[in-house]
Amino acid sequence: MRVNVKLLGWMREFLGDGIAHFDEQDFDLADDQTLGQLVNKLGFRTETQFMAMHNGDRVLDSVLDTTPLHDGDQVVFVPPLKGG
């Protein structure tokens, strides 16, 4: 299956080893992948806090590993907001 991934803000700085920096990219994944597995593949879970959006809906951290991905899905990763 093919999933579109967008990275907002500085999320690209936290990509895992071997993954080139990108702002938006399509990924070919196995049919049984979950959002949590994608997070692990990109390296975010161990590197920084983030918010995940799946087809426009926020996904809580507690359900990342049980959120299935499907062909044509769009995933957006947002860094934590900081203000002053």
N, C-alpha and C positions, 0 to 999 in steps of 0.2 A: 504494500500500500504506500501511497505517497501523502505526506503530511507537510503543510507549509508552516514554517517557524519564523516568527519575527522577534527580534531582540530590541527592546527599548532602552534608552539611556546608556549606561555603561555596562550592561549585562555581557556584552561581547568580551569584556576584559576578564571574565570569570570562566570562559570556555575551557574545557579540559584539554589535556595534552593531545596533540594530533588533530585538533579541529581548528581550521582556519577561521579567523574573525569574519563575521558576516552580520548584516543587518536583517536580511530576509533571505531564506533559502528553503527549498524543498528537500525533504529527506525521504528516502525509500527505506521503509521499515518492514519487519515481519508482520504478518497479519494479526498476531496475538499480542502486540505491544501495548503497554499502558503508558499513561502520561508520566508516571513515576519512573519507568524504565527510560523514557526519553530524557527526563531530568538527570538521571544518573549518567546516561551516555554523554550529555553535554557538560557534566561536571558541576552543575550548580548546587546540588544538595549539600556537598561538603565545603563549598567555597564561599557562599554568600546567602543572605536572605533574599527572597524574591516573591513575587506574586505571579501565579500562572493563570492565564485566561485560555479557555478551551471553547472555540466557536462562539466567542463573545461573552461567555459566562465565567465568573471567577471560580477557581477550584481551590478548595481549602487544602492545606497541607495534609490533613488527616485522611484525605481520599485520593491523593495523587496515585498511590499504588493500585487502586481499584477502579480508576477511570480509564476505560478502554479507548484506544484511538482507532479511527476508521479512515479509509481512503477519502481524501479531500478535506480532512479536518484542518482547521487553522488553530495554531497555538501561539500565544504571545506571552513573553516573559518580561515582567516589569520589575525594575529594581526598587528597593524600599525608598519611600519618599522621605526627604529630609527638608526641614524648613527652618526658618529663623524668625 
